[in-house]
């Protein structure tokens, strides 16, 4: 993916998040990945929404799993260019 690759919004259903600490743990881990632009984790909804540029969804899923959570499903919610 080059300089002009499109940003994507990905949504993941994640089990095991019960509090703000869990949200913070996932957010911190995902922000360590080059190309992650924004992370919104919600324990109450059981979702993690990630804005990325040039990152495969499997990389995000693997990172969430590596910090102790289970990814139930994922989808590219939106694929478009961001200014």
C-alpha positions, 0 to 999 in steps of 0.5 A: 500500500502506497502513500495514496492507498485508501483508508478503511474503517473495520469493525470487530465484534470482540468478547471478553471486554467488560470495562474501560480498562479492557477498552484501554488495553485493546486501544493501546495495543492497536495503536502500536500498529503502524497504519492504525489511525483511530481506535474506538473500543466499546465494552458495552457494545462488544465492538472495536472500530478501527480506522486504518491505512494499509493494514490487513484485518487479520493483523488487527484481529491477531493483535486483539487476540494477543492481548487476551480477547476473542474476535467473534467476527469482523467486517470492513464497515467502510472503504473510502479515501479520507482527506 
